Amino acid sequence: NNEKLIELFETLRTKAMVRREVKLGIIGGGRCPMVLGFLRPTVLLPGDIAQDPAAVEHVLSHELAHVRRYDDWANLIQHLAQGLLFFHPAVLWIGKRLSLEREIACDDHVLQQGGSRRKYALLLTNVAERIQQRTPLLAPGVSNNRSQLQQRISMILNTRRNTSPNLA
């Protein structure tokens, strides 16, 4: 089963044109999928999601999109700026907006790979329900924010909006 998962990961990595060295790791359940690391990022996939064939391809595609877009570095720079400019009211708002836009771009990548909008929205809801623990600050795209999840699902289901998974 691990061999099939690694094979799927490498296939999706090639399909997403990820040129960076990236590894796959399995973590305990109750956590959300995430990318950790800057020079040699690792996609961490919760074991319960790894056992769900309907979810694993979409989740891996989403996380690999973060790696391809260098969202780990963008997130680091964002947090540094927020730390330096913590006193400015607009900085927090801009930071939240940037995080949401990164997530939407990765969601668009998954949908361009042929995912069903409705099924993907349900998958996001199911993954959010599984999250039981706080996530690392510098993991790109990791959010426990309900309103952000609602906005993402709304964007996923909106067929009339402009979509672009590329780095803007």
Disulfide bonds with the S-S distance in Angstrom:
none
